[in-house]
Amino acid sequence: MLCTLGLHAQTPDQTLQPHTLAYTPGKSITLSLPAKLDINVAASGLRRVRFLAQSPDGRIFATGMYNLADNTRGSVFILDGWDPKTHTFMHVTRYLDHLRNPNNLAFWTDPATHQSWLYLPLTDRLVRYKYNAGDNAPLGPPQILARFPDYGLNYKYGGWHLTRTIAFATLHGHTRLYLTAGSSCDYCREREVIRATLSVMDPDGSHWQILAHGLRNAVDLQFTPDLDGGAIFATNMGDDHLGDNLPEDTFFELDSNAHPTSSHKNYGWPACYFAQGKPVLDKTPLPEMPTPGDLTTESERPKGAGVASHSRLPEDTDSVYGQQAGMAKQGALLAASGGKTNIVDPNAKLGTVPAPLTSCNDIPVAYTTFIAHSSPLGLAFFGANDPTLHDTFLVALHGASHPRIGTGYRVVQFTPADHTPRPFITGFLTTVAGKAVVHGRPCGILRLGPDTFLLTDDYLGLIYYVHPREK
């Protein structure tokens, strides 16, 4: 793997130019991006739109999670009727409704039968539907390929992660489905093996196995054929209990033909976090059932960590997830099993939860890192055919859940040569009269062509279209 060469440098000679975009009568957002590119609102009114995929017949599909609650009101949309003059989709069709937190989706066509499938990871299960060109709804019930633990303390209290993420990758001579599932807590020892992992299976769900542990919340996976003979990359969020300045969020090359992963590799969580691009052993005691006495003391706190966030949450009222009080102290450090030891793990056949690491010496090198609480989500790579974005990664930083921290809320770019994130699209967060004001939250990225991509905003329910500026 390549090393992190830099963290947060900006490029002084790249001027970002503002664009004011109206998305509903009387409302607009001003976003700034490089002068060679333009941006438009391609679709609006999509409740908490998340990630995008292109079907085998070239249509754009999007997932929507409706609102910030743990719910069963998620949807899959089809965006049709592209108008090249206005840069907008004229039609939005609901392909599926009443879904449990659909985060992303993927398509795969069986080379033997030529049947295409739409894969959809939900909080409680992974399903796939047969897909034929032009379908506006599934023609039959889904196949259930896997089931996941689907309970835990509500995430707005610092607890479990609701989303699961999938991506197909052709590596080591096989096309397989990679899957990530986040942890059930901020900082705890899990009792269910699938949480905080990367796993892999055949397209029909067979031969499911865990490849890696210790990924606290890897929300996007992308296969990039152009790098290292084919590689799969992931964004990953660090934990929250070390204050406003730690830990850094991470970006990993998880597997590639040039750098094959070893089985049950460990990326550190909960024992290790990243600071200044390097893994550090967390000295905070891992609780079983936290009490006020479990809160980190000043002497135990890592340098620069500040006050532990789980002790701060009851007084913190600026969270984008609503007021966090009452159960916040418990939720930050409580596994989804609630401290019980008799929980039956539905995925026990995949193995056991490894013991927390006692050393960070063997943690994989991060491809790059981001400022603490940036919350990296969507990623995309732009290669040799992109004149402006030549050999460039873009990552959507969703932003700190407490906007006053001020990190994230932008799209950043970096290259495989420098590994140095720098601003690419800004304006999602501003300061007004000394107070942070959230205007939007970037989420998913889908490359469509040279220097052209779609970007979702799950705060405003928008999809932006970024493209070369017309001459």
C-alpha positions in Angstrom: 0.0 0.0 0.0 1.1 3.6 -0.6 1.9 5.8 2.4 0.2 9.0 3.5 2.4 11.8 2.3 0.2 14.7 3.5 -3.0 15.4 5.3 -4.8 18.7 4.9 -2.8 21.0 2.6 -4.7 23.3 0.3 -3.7 24.4 -3.2 -3.3 28.2 -3.3 -3.3 28.5 -7.0 -6.7 26.8 -7.5 -9.4 29.3 -7.3 -12.9 28.0 -6.5 -15.6 30.1 -8.1 -19.1 30.5 -6.5 -22.3 29.3 -8.2 -25.7 30.1 -6.7 -28.2 27.3 -7.3 -31.9 27.7 -6.8 -33.5 24.4 -5.8 -37.0 25.5 -4.8 -38.8 28.8 -5.0 -37.1 31.3 -2.6 -34.3 28.9 -1.6 -30.8 28.5 -3.0 -27.3 27.3 -2.0 -24.0 28.8 -3.1 -21.3 26.3 -3.9 -17.8 27.0 -5.1 -15.7 24.7 -7.3 -12.8 25.0 -9.8 -13.3 27.5 -12.6 -13.1 24.9 -15.4 -16.2 23.1 -14.1 -19.9 24.1 -13.8 -22.6 22.8 -11.5 -26.4 22.5 -11.7 -29.3 21.0 -9.7 -30.2 17.9 -11.6 -33.0 16.6 -9.3 -34.7 17.8 -6.1 -37.3 16.7 -3.6 -35.6 13.3 -2.9 -35.8 12.6 0.8 -32.3 12.0 2.2 -30.9 10.8 -1.2 -27.8 8.8 -0.6 -25.9 6.8 -3.3 -26.2 6.3 -7.0 -25.6 3.5 -9.5 -26.0 3.1 -13.3 -28.0 0.2 -14.5 -26.9 -2.1 -17.4 -29.2 -0.1 -19.7 -27.7 3.2 -18.7 -30.3 4.5 -16.3 -29.5 6.2 -13.0 -30.7 4.7 -9.8 -30.6 6.4 -6.4 -31.3 5.3 -2.8 -33.2 7.5 -0.4 -33.4 7.0 3.4 -36.3 9.4 3.9 -35.3 11.0 7.2 -32.9 10.7 10.1 -34.9 8.1 12.1 -34.3 4.3 12.2 -37.2 3.7 9.7 -38.7 1.5 7.1 -39.6 4.3 4.7 -36.6 4.2 2.5 -36.8 4.1 -1.3 -35.0 3.4 -4.6 -35.6 6.0 -7.3 -35.0 5.9 -11.1 -33.9 9.2 -12.6 -35.0 9.4 -16.3 -35.6 11.9 -19.0 -32.3 13.7 -19.0 -32.5 17.2 -20.5 -29.1 18.2 -21.8 -30.1 21.9 -22.1 -31.2 22.4 -18.5 -29.0 19.6 -17.1 -32.0 18.1 -15.2 -33.8 14.8 -15.0 -37.4 15.3 -16.1 -38.8 12.2 -14.4 -38.3 10.5 -11.1 -39.9 7.0 -10.7 -40.1 5.1 -7.4 -38.7 1.6 -8.1 -39.1 0.4 -4.5 -40.5 1.7 -1.3 -40.8 0.8 2.4 -37.2 -0.2 2.8 -35.0 -0.4 5.9 -32.4 2.3 5.4 -31.1 1.6 1.9 -27.7 3.1 1.7 -26.3 2.1 -1.7 -27.0 -0.4 -4.5 -25.2 -2.2 -7.3 -25.9 -4.1 -10.5 -24.3 -7.3 -11.8 -25.1 -9.3 -14.9 -24.5 -13.1 -14.8 -22.2 -13.9 -17.7 -23.6 -17.4 -18.0 -27.3 -16.5 -18.1 -27.1 -12.8 -19.1 -29.6 -12.1 -16.3 -29.0 -8.8 -14.6 -29.6 -8.3 -10.9 -30.1 -5.2 -8.7 -28.4 -5.7 -5.2 -29.6 -3.7 -2.2 -28.1 -3.8 1.3 -30.6 -3.0 4.0 -30.0 -2.8 7.8 -31.3 -6.3 8.3 -30.5 -8.1 5.1 -28.9 -8.1 1.7 -31.3 -8.8 -1.2 -31.2 -8.9 -4.9 -33.9 -8.4 -7.6 -33.9 -9.6 -11.2 -33.6 -6.6 -13.4 -34.5 -6.3 -17.1 -33.9 -3.3 -19.3 -36.6 -0.6 -18.8 -38.0 -2.1 -15.6 -39.8 0.5 -13.5 -40.5 -2.0 -10.6 -39.3 -5.4 -9.7 -41.1 -8.2 -11.4 -40.9 -10.6 -8.5 -39.9 -10.9 -4.9 -36.2 -10.6 -3.9 -33.7 -13.3 -3.1 -32.3 -12.9 0.4 -28.5 -13.4 0.2 -27.6 -12.6 3.8 -29.0 -11.4 7.1 -27.5 -8.9 9.5 -28.0 -7.8 13.1 -30.7 -5.1 13.0 -31.0 -3.7 16.5 -29.2 -1.3 18.8 -29.4 2.0 20.4 -30.6 4.8 18.1 -27.6 6.2 16.2 -28.3 9.8 17.2 -27.1 8.9 20.7 -23.7 7.8 19.4 -24.8 4.2 19.0 -24.9 1.8 16.1 -24.5 2.3 12.4 -27.6 1.5 10.3 -26.1 1.3 6.8 -24.4 -1.5 4.9 -22.5 -1.0 1.7 -21.7 -3.2 -1.3 -19.5 -3.1 -4.4 -18.6 -5.6 -7.1 -14.9 -6.0 -7.8 -13.0 -8.3 -10.1 -9.8 -9.2 -8.2 -7.5 -12.2 -8.2 -9.3 -13.7 -11.2 -12.9 -13.6 -9.7 -15.8 -11.2 -9.6 -17.1 -11.1 -6.1 -19.4 -8.9 -3.9 -17.6 -6.9 -1.2 -19.7 -5.7 1.8 -19.1 -3.5 4.8 -21.1 -3.2 8.0 -20.4 -0.5 10.6 -20.0 -1.0 14.3 -22.9 -1.0 16.8 -21.4 1.7 19.0 -18.8 4.5 19.1 -16.3 2.7 21.2 -16.9 -0.8 22.6 -16.1 -4.5 22.1 -18.6 -6.0 19.7 -20.3 -9.4 20.3 -21.5 -10.0 16.7 -18.9 -10.9 14.2 -20.2 -9.0 11.1 -20.1 -5.6 12.8 -17.2 -3.3 11.9 -16.0 -5.6 9.1 -15.3 -6.0 5.4 -16.6 -9.3 4.0 -16.8 -10.9 0.6 -19.1 -13.4 -1.1 -19.9 -14.8 -4.6 -22.7 -13.0 -6.5 -25.2 -15.6 -5.4 -24.4 -15.1 -1.7 -22.3 -18.3 -1.4 -18.8 -18.6 0.1 -19.3 -15.6 2.4 -16.3 -14.9 4.5 -14.8 -12.0 6.5 -11.7 -10.3 5.1 -11.1 -7.6 7.6 -12.1 -6.4 11.1 -11.7 -3.0 12.8 -13.4 -0.8 10.2 -15.7 1.3 12.4 -17.9 2.6 9.7 -16.8 2.2 6.1 -19.8 3.9 4.3 -18.6 3.7 0.7 -16.8 1.1 -1.3 -15.6 1.6 -4.9 -13.8 -0.7 -7.3 -11.2 1.1 -9.4 -9.8 -0.9 -12.4 -7.2 1.7 -13.2 -5.1 1.5 -10.1 -2.8 -1.4 -8.8 -4.2 -3.8 -11.5 -7.7 -3.2 -10.0 -8.3 -2.1 -6.5 -11.2 -1.6 -4.0 -11.1 1.5 -1.8 -13.2 2.6 1.1 -13.9 5.7 3.2 -14.0 5.0 7.0 -15.0 7.1 10.0 -13.0 7.3 13.2 -14.7 7.2 16.6 -16.1 10.1 18.6 -15.0 9.7 22.2 -11.7 11.5 21.9 -13.0 15.0 21.5 -13.0 17.5 18.7 -9.5 17.0 17.4 -9.1 13.2 17.2 -9.1 10.8 15.6 -8.6 11.4 11.9 -11.0 9.8 9.5 -9.4 7.4 7.0 -9.3 6.2 3.4 -8.0 2.7 2.7 -7.0 0.5 -0.2 -8.7 -2.6 1.1 -7.7 -5.1 -1.6 -6.1 -5.1 -5.0 -4.4 -7.3 -7.5 -1.1 -5.6 -6.8 -1.6 -5.8 -3.0 -3.8 -8.8 -2.1 -5.4 -8.6 1.3 -4.8 -11.3 3.9 -7.7 -13.0 5.6 -8.9 -11.3 8.8 -6.7 -8.2 8.5 -7.4 -5.8 11.3 -7.7 -2.0 10.7 -7.6 -1.2 14.4 -11.0 -0.2 15.8 -11.7 0.0 18.7 -8.1 -0.3 20.0 -6.3 1.9 17.5 -7.1 5.3 15.9 -5.2 7.6 13.5 -3.4 10.8 14.4 -1.1 12.6 12.0 -1.5 9.8 9.5 -0.3 7.1 12.0 -2.1 4.5 14.1 -2.1 5.2 17.8 -3.2 2.8 20.7 -6.2 4.1 22.5 -5.7 4.0 26.2 -9.4 4.6 27.0 -10.7 1.5 28.9 -13.2 -0.6 26.9 -16.4 -0.8 28.9 -18.8 -3.7 29.0 -21.7 -1.7 30.5 -20.7 1.9 31.0 -21.4 4.0 34.0 -20.4 7.6 34.8 -17.2 6.1 36.3 -16.2 4.8 32.9 -15.8 8.3 31.5 -12.3 9.2 30.4 -10.3 11.3 32.9 -8.0 14.1 32.0 -4.9 12.1 32.8 -6.0 9.2 30.6 -7.0 11.3 27.7 -4.6 11.3 24.6 -2.8 14.6 24.1 -5.0 17.0 22.1 -8.1 14.9 22.6 -10.1 17.3 24.7 -13.1 16.3 26.8 -14.5 12.9 25.9 -17.5 13.4 23.6 -19.8 10.9 25.4 -19.5 13.0 28.6 -20.2 16.1 26.7 -23.2 15.1 24.6 -26.0 15.8 27.1 -25.1 19.5 27.0 -24.5 19.5 23.2 -27.6 20.8 21.4 -26.2 21.7 18.0 -26.1 18.1 16.5 -27.6 17.7 13.1 -29.3 14.6 14.5 -31.2 16.5 17.1 -30.7 17.1 20.8 -28.6 14.3 22.3 -29.4 13.7 25.9 -30.5 11.0 28.3 -29.1 7.8 26.7 -26.1 9.6 25.2 -23.7 8.6 27.9 -24.7 4.9 27.5 -25.0 4.9 23.8 -21.5 6.1 23.0 -19.9 3.1 24.7 -22.6 0.5 24.6 -22.6 -2.5 22.2 -25.9 -3.2 20.5 -26.2 -6.3 22.6 -26.8 -4.1 25.6 -24.2 -5.7 27.8 -25.8 -9.1 27.6 -23.6 -12.1 27.1 -26.3 -14.6 25.9 -26.9 -12.8 22.5 -27.1 -15.3 19.6 -25.0 -14.1 16.7 -26.9 -14.6 13.4 -23.6 -14.7 11.6 -21.7 -17.0 14.0 -20.7 -19.2 11.1 -18.4 -16.4 9.8 -16.2 -16.8 12.9 -15.7 -14.9 16.2 -15.1 -11.3 17.2 -11.4 -10.8 17.6 -10.0 -9.5 20.9 -9.1 -5.8 20.8 -5.5 -5.3 19.6 -2.8 -4.5 22.2 -0.5 -3.0 19.6 -1.0 -0.9 16.5 2.2 -2.0 14.8 0.5 -4.2 12.2 -2.4 -1.8 11.3 -2.5 -1.2 7.5 -1.2 2.1 6.2 -3.9 4.6 5.4 -4.0 5.8 1.8 -4.8 9.2 3.2 -6.5 10.7 6.3 -9.0 13.5 6.8 -9.4 16.0 9.7 -11.3 14.6 12.6 -15.1 14.3 12.3 -15.0 15.1 8.6 -17.2 12.0 8.0 -16.0 10.8 4.6 -18.8 9.1 2.6 -18.9 8.9 -1.2 -15.7 8.5 -3.4 -14.9 8.3 -7.0 -11.7 8.0 -9.1 -11.2 10.0 -12.3 -8.5 8.5 -14.7 -6.6 9.1 -17.9 -9.7 10.3 -19.9 -10.5 13.1 -17.5 -8.7 16.3 -18.7 -9.3 18.4 -15.6 -9.6 15.6 -13.0 -6.8 13.5 -14.4 -5.8 10.8 -11.9 -7.8 12.3 -9.1 -9.9 10.9 -6.2 -12.9 12.9 -5.1 -14.3 12.2 -1.6 -17.5 13.7 -0.2 -17.0 14.8 3.4 -20.4 14.7 5.0 -19.4 16.9 7.9 -19.2 16.8 11.7 -22.5 15.9 13.4 -21.8 19.0 15.6 -21.4 21.8 13.0 -19.6 24.0 15.5 -16.6 21.7 15.0 -16.5 22.9 11.4 -14.8 20.0 9.7 -16.0 18.3 6.5 -19.0 19.8 4.7 -17.1 19.8 1.4 -15.9 17.6 -1.4 -12.1 17.2 -1.5 -9.7 15.9 -4.1 -6.3 14.2 -3.9 -4.2 12.1 -6.2 -2.4 8.7 -5.9 0.8 10.6 -6.2 0.4 13.1 -3.4 -2.4 11.6 -1.1 -3.1 15.2 0.1 -6.8 16.2 0.4 -7.6 19.8 -0.7 -10.9 21.6 -1.2 -12.8 20.9 -4.4 -16.4 22.0 -3.7 -17.2 24.2 -0.7 -20.2 26.1 0.6 -22.1 23.4 2.4 -21.2 25.1 5.8 -20.7 28.8 6.5 -20.4 30.9 9.6 -23.0 33.6 10.3 -22.6 35.9 13.3 -20.1 33.5 14.7 -22.4 30.4 14.4 -22.0 27.5 12.1 -24.8 27.2 9.6 -25.4 24.0 7.6 -26.6 24.5 4.0 -26.1 21.0 2.7 -24.2 17.7 3.2 -22.5 16.0 0.3 -22.9 12.3 0.2 -22.6 10.1 -2.9 -20.6 10.5 -6.1 -21.2 8.8 -9.5 -18.8 9.4 -12.4 -20.7 9.7 -15.7 -17.9 10.6 -18.1 -14.8 12.8 -18.6 -14.8 15.4 -15.7 -18.5 14.8 -15.3 -20.3 13.4 -12.3 -23.4 13.4 -10.1 -23.2 14.4 -6.4 -26.0 13.8 -3.9 -26.9 16.1 -1.0 -28.8 14.1 1.6 -29.5 17.2 3.7 -31.4 19.1 1.0 -32.5 16.0 -1.0 -30.7 17.2 -4.1 -28.6 15.7 -6.9 -26.0 18.0 -8.4 -24.6 17.7 -11.9 -21.0 18.7 -12.2 -19.5 19.0 -15.7 -17.0 20.9 -17.9 -17.9 24.6 -18.3 -19.4 25.3 -21.7 -17.2 27.5 -23.8 
